[in-house]
Amino acid sequence: MTAVSKSDAQEPQTENTGYGSKSYRTFVLSALTLIYILNFVDRGLLAVVGPDLVPELGISDTQFGLLTGFGFALLYTIVGIPLARLADTGHRVWIMTICIALWSLMTALCGLSTEVTIGSITIGAFWVLLMCRVGVGVGEAGCTPPANSLIADYFTPRERSQALGVYAMGVTLGGMFANLIGGWVTDAFDWRTAFFVVGLPGLLIAAIFKMTVKEPPRGYTDPVGTKPKERVELREAIRELMTKPAFWLMTAGATIAAFCGYGISSFQSIFLVRAHGITTGEAAIWINTPVALVAASGTFATGWMATRLYKKYPGAIAWVPAIGLALSVPFYLYAFTTENLLYAGICLGIGGFVKYGYLAAQYTIGQGVVTMRVRATATAVLLFVVNLIGYGFGPLFIGAISDIFFVNGIVELGVTTEELARNQCHPRVIAQLSEPLQNVCGAVYADSLRSAMLITASLYAACAFFFLLTWRRLDKDMVDRNPARAT
């Protein structure tokens, strides 16, 4: 690790350059990206082990959507804003260290989820798991706002989009490693062991992060001559954001994208197992892992492309992801309708590659339209909306729609919900059913979820529309194009 000189730590640069040496900035960005990867490994593992966890705990698709979505997102979003306010003035490295340790511990505890009896009260395994997921959400709320604020002080505006593009790769790389590790461990051992293997190393990573990453001076890379101001009240920060339509248009697009993306990723393993008859590990390693790797490459490539185009075409930070989101729709529709597993995997990969450019765009625009003193708060407001609506309701929407289609499907075939529950159609237990009920399972078990996935994937077209509207406002709202607004 390259040390930061004493003079660097005490005085701001006379030119608008990044904090510390180039090699140290690279190290810090790598550390933050690793933590963001860990963040998404821990939150995404539940979706990976879902095909085994759901039948063992006897939960419905709606309940699984609650676990992967709203149950995680509610406190994640509520706690996110006060933590971001603290990050605007507090020690960001310490905030992240504590939060990394908390979410890692709670992830490991998910593996202990089982029915608990306290006196005369029995708490089902579902509720125990839900409480652990809430704990994971509380911890992970302290990751992105301070991390974005750190990146803004380590990297200059012209470097920031690419740096945030690298950081945003944590979303897709986290999904890749969650599948690679979680899928293999689940097939080799069980889903509970997967939570231990993934969660416990985070405690060590938290300690190393605190010992190696320095807290930079706040506003270090702002335009020379910018005078720092005291922290503003939340209502004043909101008032500033209300003058920036680009922020809210981008937030609308990012929220719908999160609604679709989190919903699809939460149920992708379950869909592959149901529709193509493969195991949890096979779905994770054969399909989800390469798809996540390709998607991560697309995240970086789109961020790099937008950075290269920014000087000549400033609006590229909005219209590049808009094009990608629109292009993803037909590939997802084909992936969820084809009977060929290879073609499904290829289309899922292409869809992921072209759509994830919006991640770098949402952070670049979210921070670029506000003054430096409310950057972390702006990020928290963005994430509050994106995660509460997108993450909270995306998986729940797919799960509920899937259950509705399943119930309607079996009723149309003359079967009641008392005679057949979805979990009875799982490959491990379906042999216990009569042949007529097995035929009913074959007709609606996978198709009910397929319908929900198709409806959700179609909504990516709306995301593209909102990013195109954002593009029309960037010239007026971005601070670096209006230097007088920087303070």
C-alpha positions as CSV (number, residue, x, y, z in Angstrom):
1,M,0.0,0.0,0.0
2,T,1.3,3.5,-0.9
3,A,1.3,5.9,2.0
4,V,-0.2,9.4,1.8
5,S,2.3,12.2,2.6
6,K,1.8,14.4,5.6
7,S,1.4,17.5,3.5
8,D,-1.3,15.8,1.4
9,A,-3.3,15.0,4.5
10,Q,-3.0,18.5,5.9
11,E,-3.4,20.8,2.9
12,P,-5.7,20.8,-0.1
13,Q,-4.2,20.6,-3.6
14,T,-3.5,23.8,-5.5
15,E,-4.9,22.0,-8.5
16,N,-8.0,19.9,-8.7
17,T,-6.3,16.5,-8.3
18,G,-7.2,13.4,-6.4
19,Y,-6.2,12.6,-2.8
20,G,-2.9,10.8,-2.3
21,S,-0.8,9.1,-5.0
22,K,-2.4,7.4,-8.0
23,S,-1.4,4.0,-6.7
24,Y,-3.0,4.7,-3.4
25,R,-6.2,5.9,-5.0
26,T,-6.2,2.6,-7.0
27,F,-5.8,0.7,-3.8
28,V,-8.7,2.5,-2.1
29,L,-11.0,2.1,-5.0
30,S,-10.1,-1.6,-5.1
31,A,-10.9,-1.9,-1.4
32,L,-14.2,-0.1,-1.7
33,T,-15.1,-2.3,-4.7
34,L,-14.2,-5.4,-2.8
35,I,-16.5,-4.3,0.0
36,Y,-19.3,-3.6,-2.4
37,I,-18.8,-7.0,-3.9
38,L,-19.1,-8.5,-0.4
39,N,-22.2,-6.4,0.2
40,F,-23.9,-8.0,-2.8
41,V,-22.6,-11.5,-2.1
42,D,-24.2,-11.4,1.3
43,R,-27.5,-9.9,0.2
44,G,-27.7,-12.0,-2.9
45,L,-26.9,-15.4,-1.3
46,L,-30.5,-16.0,-0.3
47,A,-31.6,-15.9,-3.9
48,V,-28.9,-18.4,-4.8
49,V,-29.9,-21.0,-2.2
50,G,-33.6,-20.3,-2.7
51,P,-34.4,-23.5,-4.6
52,D,-33.3,-25.6,-1.6
53,L,-34.3,-23.2,1.1
54,V,-37.9,-22.6,0.0
55,P,-39.1,-26.2,0.1
56,E,-37.2,-27.0,3.3
57,L,-38.8,-24.1,5.2
58,G,-42.1,-24.6,3.4
59,I,-42.5,-21.0,2.3
60,S,-44.4,-19.5,-0.6
61,D,-43.0,-17.5,-3.5
62,T,-44.6,-14.4,-1.9
63,Q,-42.9,-15.1,1.4
64,F,-39.6,-15.6,-0.5
65,G,-40.1,-12.3,-2.2
66,L,-40.7,-10.7,1.2
67,L,-37.4,-12.2,2.4
68,T,-35.3,-11.1,-0.6
69,G,-37.1,-7.8,-1.0
70,F,-39.2,-5.8,1.4
71,G,-37.9,-7.6,4.5
72,F,-34.4,-6.5,3.7
73,A,-35.1,-3.2,2.1
74,L,-37.4,-1.6,4.7
75,L,-34.8,-0.9,7.4
76,Y,-32.0,-0.7,4.8
77,T,-33.7,2.4,3.4
78,I,-34.9,3.8,6.8
79,V,-31.4,3.6,8.4
80,G,-29.7,4.7,5.2
81,I,-30.5,8.4,5.4
82,P,-29.3,9.0,9.0
83,L,-26.2,7.0,8.3
84,A,-25.6,9.1,5.2
85,R,-26.2,12.3,7.2
86,L,-23.5,11.0,9.6
87,A,-21.3,10.3,6.6
88,D,-21.6,14.0,5.5
89,T,-19.7,15.1,8.7
90,G,-18.5,11.9,10.5
91,H,-15.6,9.5,9.9
92,R,-16.6,7.6,6.9
93,V,-14.1,4.8,7.2
94,W,-15.2,4.0,10.8
95,I,-18.9,4.0,9.7
96,M,-18.1,1.5,7.0
97,T,-16.0,-0.7,9.2
98,I,-18.8,-1.1,11.8
99,C,-21.4,-1.7,9.2
100,I,-19.3,-4.3,7.3
101,A,-18.9,-6.3,10.6
102,L,-22.6,-6.1,11.4
103,W,-23.9,-7.3,8.0
104,S,-21.3,-10.1,7.9
105,L,-22.3,-11.4,11.3
106,M,-26.0,-11.3,10.5
107,T,-25.4,-13.1,7.2
108,A,-23.7,-15.9,9.1
109,L,-26.7,-16.0,11.5
110,C,-29.0,-16.6,8.6
111,G,-27.6,-20.1,8.4
112,L,-28.9,-20.8,11.9
113,S,-32.5,-20.0,11.0
114,T,-34.9,-22.6,12.4
115,E,-38.0,-22.8,14.5
116,V,-37.5,-21.3,17.9
117,T,-39.6,-21.8,21.1
118,I,-39.4,-19.2,23.8
119,G,-41.7,-20.3,26.7
120,S,-45.1,-20.8,25.2
121,I,-44.3,-18.8,22.1
122,T,-43.0,-20.6,18.9
123,I,-41.3,-18.5,16.3
124,G,-41.2,-20.1,12.8
125,A,-38.0,-20.5,10.8
126,F,-39.4,-17.9,8.3
127,W,-39.6,-15.2,11.0
128,V,-36.2,-16.0,12.3
129,L,-34.7,-15.7,8.9
130,L,-36.6,-12.5,8.3
131,M,-35.1,-11.0,11.4
132,C,-31.6,-11.9,10.3
133,R,-32.3,-10.4,6.9
134,V,-33.4,-7.2,8.6
135,G,-30.1,-7.2,10.4
136,V,-28.2,-7.6,7.2
137,G,-30.1,-4.7,5.7
138,V,-29.3,-2.4,8.7
139,G,-25.6,-3.1,8.3
140,E,-25.5,-2.8,4.5
141,A,-27.2,0.6,4.7
142,G,-23.9,2.0,5.9
143,C,-21.9,1.0,2.8
144,T,-22.8,3.0,-0.3
145,P,-23.4,6.6,0.9
146,P,-20.0,6.9,2.7
147,A,-18.2,4.9,-0.1
148,N,-19.6,7.3,-2.7
149,S,-18.5,10.3,-0.6
150,L,-15.0,8.8,-0.3
151,I,-14.7,8.2,-4.0
152,A,-15.8,11.8,-4.6
153,D,-12.9,13.1,-2.4
154,Y,-10.3,10.7,-3.8
155,F,-11.1,11.2,-7.5
156,T,-11.5,14.4,-9.6
157,P,-14.8,15.0,-11.5
158,R,-13.3,13.9,-14.8
159,E,-12.1,10.6,-13.2
160,R,-15.1,10.1,-11.0
161,S,-17.5,8.5,-13.5
162,Q,-15.0,5.8,-14.4
163,A,-14.1,5.2,-10.7
164,L,-17.8,4.9,-9.9
165,G,-18.2,2.5,-12.8
166,V,-15.5,0.3,-11.3
167,Y,-17.2,0.6,-7.9
168,A,-20.6,-0.3,-9.4
169,M,-19.1,-3.5,-10.7
170,G,-19.6,-4.7,-7.2
171,V,-23.3,-5.3,-7.9
172,T,-22.7,-7.8,-10.7
173,L,-19.4,-9.3,-9.4
174,G,-21.1,-9.7,-6.0
175,G,-23.9,-11.6,-7.7
176,M,-21.3,-13.7,-9.6
177,F,-19.4,-14.7,-6.4
178,A,-22.7,-15.3,-4.5
179,N,-23.6,-17.9,-7.2
180,L,-20.1,-19.3,-7.6
181,I,-19.5,-19.9,-3.9
182,G,-23.1,-20.3,-2.7
183,G,-24.1,-22.7,-5.5
184,W,-21.2,-25.0,-5.0
185,V,-21.4,-25.0,-1.2
186,T,-25.1,-25.7,-1.3
187,D,-24.7,-28.7,-3.6
188,A,-21.7,-30.0,-1.8
189,F,-23.1,-29.4,1.8
190,D,-26.3,-27.4,2.3
191,W,-27.7,-23.9,2.2
192,R,-27.0,-23.3,5.8
193,T,-23.3,-23.9,5.4
194,A,-23.3,-21.4,2.5
195,F,-24.3,-18.6,4.8
196,F,-21.4,-19.4,7.2
197,V,-18.8,-19.6,4.4
198,V,-19.9,-16.3,2.9
199,G,-20.7,-14.3,6.1
200,L,-17.8,-14.9,8.5
201,P,-14.8,-13.6,6.3
202,G,-16.4,-10.2,6.3
203,L,-15.4,-9.7,9.9
204,L,-11.7,-9.9,8.9
205,I,-12.2,-7.7,5.9
206,A,-13.8,-5.0,8.1
207,A,-10.7,-4.9,10.3
208,I,-8.2,-4.8,7.4
209,F,-10.2,-1.9,5.8
210,K,-10.0,0.2,8.9
211,M,-6.2,-0.4,9.2
212,T,-5.4,0.5,5.6
213,V,-7.8,3.1,4.3
214,K,-7.3,6.8,5.3
215,E,-10.1,9.3,5.7
216,P,-9.5,12.1,3.1
217,P,-10.3,15.8,3.7
218,R,-13.9,16.5,2.9
219,G,-14.4,18.2,-0.5
220,Y,-10.7,17.6,-1.5
221,T,-11.4,17.3,-5.2
222,D,-13.9,20.2,-5.5
223,P,-13.0,23.1,-7.8
224,V,-10.2,25.2,-6.5
225,G,-11.5,28.1,-4.5
226,T,-14.7,26.3,-3.4
227,K,-15.4,27.2,0.2
228,P,-16.6,24.4,2.5
229,K,-19.9,25.1,4.3
230,E,-21.3,23.6,7.4
231,R,-23.7,20.6,7.0
232,V,-27.1,21.6,5.8
233,E,-30.3,20.3,7.3
234,L,-32.1,17.5,5.6
235,R,-35.0,19.7,4.5
236,E,-32.5,22.1,2.9
237,A,-30.8,19.3,1.1
238,I,-34.2,18.1,-0.2
239,R,-34.9,21.7,-1.2
240,E,-31.7,21.8,-3.3
241,L,-32.6,18.4,-4.9
242,M,-36.1,19.7,-5.7
243,T,-34.5,22.3,-8.0
244,K,-32.8,19.5,-10.0
245,P,-35.4,17.6,-12.3
246,A,-32.5,15.5,-13.7
247,F,-32.1,14.0,-10.2
248,W,-35.7,12.9,-9.9
249,L,-36.0,11.7,-13.6
250,M,-32.8,9.6,-13.1
251,T,-34.2,8.3,-9.8
252,A,-37.4,7.2,-11.5
253,G,-35.5,5.3,-14.1
254,A,-33.1,3.8,-11.6
255,T,-36.0,2.8,-9.3
256,I,-37.8,0.9,-12.1
257,A,-34.5,-0.7,-13.1
258,A,-34.0,-1.9,-9.6
259,F,-37.6,-3.1,-9.4
260,C,-37.0,-5.3,-12.4
261,G,-33.4,-6.2,-11.7
262,Y,-33.8,-7.2,-8.0
263,G,-37.0,-9.1,-8.8
264,I,-35.5,-11.0,-11.6
265,S,-32.2,-11.8,-9.9
266,S,-34.1,-12.9,-6.7
267,F,-36.0,-15.6,-8.6
268,Q,-33.6,-16.4,-11.5
269,S,-32.2,-19.5,-9.8
270,I,-35.6,-20.7,-8.8
271,F,-36.9,-20.2,-12.3
272,L,-34.0,-22.1,-13.9
273,V,-34.5,-25.0,-11.5
274,R,-38.2,-25.1,-12.1
275,A,-38.1,-24.5,-15.9
276,H,-35.1,-26.6,-16.9
277,G,-34.9,-29.2,-14.2
278,I,-31.3,-28.5,-13.0
279,T,-29.9,-28.4,-9.5
280,T,-29.3,-25.3,-7.4
281,G,-25.5,-25.5,-7.9
282,E,-25.9,-26.1,-11.6
283,A,-28.1,-23.0,-12.0
284,A,-25.7,-21.0,-10.0
285,I,-22.5,-22.1,-11.6
286,W,-23.5,-22.9,-15.2
287,I,-25.8,-19.9,-15.8
288,N,-25.8,-17.3,-13.1
289,T,-22.0,-17.1,-12.6
290,P,-21.1,-16.5,-16.3
291,V,-24.1,-14.2,-16.7
292,A,-23.0,-12.1,-13.7
293,L,-19.4,-11.9,-15.1
294,V,-20.6,-10.7,-18.4
295,A,-22.9,-8.2,-16.7
296,A,-20.0,-6.9,-14.6
297,S,-18.0,-6.4,-17.8
298,G,-20.9,-4.5,-19.2
299,T,-21.1,-2.3,-16.1
300,F,-17.4,-1.3,-16.5
301,A,-17.6,-1.0,-20.3
302,T,-20.6,1.4,-20.1
303,G,-19.0,3.5,-17.4
304,W,-15.8,3.6,-19.5
305,M,-17.7,4.5,-22.6
306,A,-19.7,7.3,-20.9
307,T,-16.4,8.7,-19.4
308,R,-14.7,8.8,-22.8
309,L,-17.8,10.4,-24.4
310,Y,-18.4,12.9,-21.6
311,K,-16.1,15.7,-22.8
312,K,-17.6,15.8,-26.3
313,Y,-21.1,14.4,-25.5
314,P,-21.9,15.2,-21.9
315,G,-25.3,13.7,-22.2
316,A,-23.8,10.2,-22.8
317,I,-23.9,9.5,-19.0
318,A,-27.7,9.3,-19.5
319,W,-28.4,8.2,-23.1
320,V,-25.8,5.4,-23.1
321,P,-27.6,3.5,-20.3
322,A,-31.0,4.4,-21.9
323,I,-30.0,2.6,-25.0
324,G,-28.8,-0.4,-23.1
325,L,-31.9,-0.7,-21.0
326,A,-34.1,-0.7,-24.1
327,L,-31.9,-3.3,-25.8
328,S,-32.2,-5.6,-22.8
329,V,-35.9,-6.2,-23.1
330,P,-36.0,-8.6,-26.1
331,F,-33.1,-10.6,-24.8
332,Y,-34.8,-11.1,-21.4
333,L,-38.1,-12.0,-23.0
334,Y,-36.5,-14.7,-25.1
335,A,-34.4,-16.0,-22.2
336,F,-37.6,-16.7,-20.2
337,T,-39.5,-18.3,-23.0
338,T,-37.0,-20.6,-24.7
339,E,-36.8,-24.2,-23.7
340,N,-33.0,-24.3,-24.6
341,L,-30.9,-23.7,-21.5
342,L,-27.9,-22.6,-23.4
343,Y,-29.9,-20.0,-25.4
344,A,-31.5,-18.8,-22.1
345,G,-28.0,-18.3,-20.5
346,I,-26.7,-16.4,-23.6
347,C,-29.7,-14.1,-23.7
348,L,-29.5,-13.5,-19.9
349,G,-25.8,-12.6,-20.3
350,I,-26.5,-10.2,-23.2
351,G,-29.3,-8.6,-21.3
352,G,-27.1,-8.1,-18.3
353,F,-24.2,-6.7,-20.3
354,V,-26.2,-3.9,-22.0
355,K,-28.5,-2.8,-19.1
356,Y,-26.2,-2.3,-16.1
357,G,-24.6,1.0,-17.3
358,Y,-27.4,2.8,-15.4
359,L,-25.6,1.9,-12.1
360,A,-22.6,4.2,-12.8
361,A,-25.0,6.8,-14.3
362,Q,-27.2,6.9,-11.2
363,Y,-24.3,7.7,-8.9
364,T,-22.5,10.1,-11.3
365,I,-25.7,12.1,-11.9
366,G,-26.9,11.8,-8.3
367,Q,-23.7,13.4,-7.0
368,G,-23.1,15.6,-10.0
369,V,-26.2,17.7,-9.6
370,V,-25.6,18.8,-6.0
371,T,-23.0,20.7,-4.0
372,M,-20.3,18.8,-2.2
373,R,-21.9,19.3,1.3
374,V,-25.0,17.2,0.5
375,R,-23.4,14.5,-1.7
376,A,-23.8,11.7,0.7
377,T,-27.4,12.8,1.6
378,A,-28.2,13.0,-2.1
379,T,-26.9,9.4,-2.5
380,A,-29.0,8.3,0.5
381,V,-32.2,9.9,-0.9
382,L,-31.5,8.2,-4.2
383,L,-31.0,4.9,-2.5
384,F,-34.0,5.4,-0.2
385,V,-36.3,5.6,-3.2
386,V,-34.5,3.0,-5.3
387,N,-34.3,0.4,-2.6
388,L,-37.6,0.9,-0.8
389,I,-39.6,0.8,-4.0
390,G,-37.3,-1.1,-6.4
391,Y,-35.6,-3.6,-4.0
392,G,-38.5,-3.7,-1.6
393,F,-41.3,-4.4,-4.0
394,G,-39.5,-6.0,-7.1
395,P,-39.0,-9.5,-5.6
396,L,-42.3,-9.2,-3.7
397,F,-44.1,-8.3,-7.0
398,I,-42.7,-11.3,-8.8
399,G,-43.4,-13.7,-5.9
400,A,-47.0,-12.5,-5.5
401,I,-47.7,-12.6,-9.3
402,S,-46.2,-16.1,-9.5
403,D,-48.4,-17.3,-6.7
404,I,-51.5,-15.8,-8.2
405,F,-50.8,-17.4,-11.6
406,F,-50.1,-20.7,-9.8
407,V,-53.4,-20.7,-7.9
408,N,-55.4,-19.6,-11.0
409,G,-53.6,-22.3,-13.1
410,I,-54.4,-25.2,-10.8
411,V,-58.0,-24.0,-10.3
412,E,-58.5,-23.9,-14.1
413,L,-57.3,-27.5,-14.1
414,G,-59.9,-28.5,-11.5
415,V,-57.5,-28.7,-8.5
416,T,-57.9,-26.7,-5.2
417,T,-55.2,-25.2,-3.1
418,E,-56.1,-27.7,-0.4
419,E,-55.2,-30.5,-2.7
420,L,-52.0,-29.0,-4.1
421,A,-49.5,-26.5,-2.7
422,R,-46.6,-25.1,-4.8
423,N,-43.9,-26.7,-2.7
424,Q,-45.4,-30.2,-3.4
425,C,-44.3,-29.7,-7.0
426,H,-40.6,-29.4,-6.1
427,P,-38.6,-32.2,-7.9
428,R,-37.6,-33.7,-4.5
429,V,-41.1,-34.4,-3.4
430,I,-43.3,-34.5,-6.5
431,A,-43.0,-38.2,-6.7
432,Q,-45.2,-38.4,-3.6
433,L,-48.1,-37.0,-5.6
434,S,-50.6,-38.8,-7.7
435,E,-50.1,-38.8,-11.4
436,P,-52.9,-36.3,-12.2
437,L,-51.4,-33.9,-9.6
438,Q,-47.9,-34.4,-11.1
439,N,-49.4,-33.4,-14.5
440,V,-50.9,-30.3,-12.9
441,C,-47.5,-29.4,-11.5
442,G,-45.9,-29.8,-14.9
443,A,-48.4,-27.4,-16.4
444,V,-48.2,-24.6,-13.9
445,Y,-45.2,-25.0,-11.6
446,A,-42.7,-23.2,-13.9
447,D,-45.1,-21.3,-16.1
448,S,-46.6,-19.3,-13.3
449,L,-43.2,-17.9,-12.4
450,R,-42.3,-17.5,-16.1
451,S,-45.3,-15.2,-16.6
452,A,-44.2,-13.0,-13.6
453,M,-40.6,-12.8,-15.0
454,L,-41.9,-11.8,-18.5
455,I,-44.1,-9.0,-17.1
456,T,-41.3,-7.6,-15.0
457,A,-38.7,-7.7,-17.8
458,S,-40.9,-5.7,-20.1
459,L,-40.7,-2.8,-17.6
460,Y,-37.1,-2.1,-18.6
461,A,-38.5,-0.1,-21.5
462,A,-39.9,2.4,-19.0
463,C,-36.4,2.8,-17.5
464,A,-35.0,3.7,-20.8
465,F,-37.6,6.4,-21.2
466,F,-36.8,8.1,-17.9
467,F,-33.1,8.1,-18.7
468,L,-33.8,9.8,-22.0
469,L,-35.8,12.5,-20.2
470,T,-32.8,12.9,-17.7
471,W,-30.5,13.5,-20.7
472,R,-32.6,16.6,-21.7
473,R,-32.0,18.2,-18.3
474,L,-28.3,17.5,-17.6
475,D,-26.9,20.7,-19.2
476,K,-29.0,22.8,-16.7
477,D,-28.6,20.7,-13.6
478,M,-25.0,19.3,-13.5
479,V,-22.8,21.4,-11.1
480,D,-19.6,20.9,-13.1
481,R,-21.3,22.5,-16.1
482,N,-22.4,25.4,-13.9
483,P,-19.4,26.2,-11.7
484,A,-21.2,29.0,-9.9
485,R,-23.4,26.4,-8.3
486,A,-20.6,24.3,-6.9
487,T,-20.7,26.0,-3.5
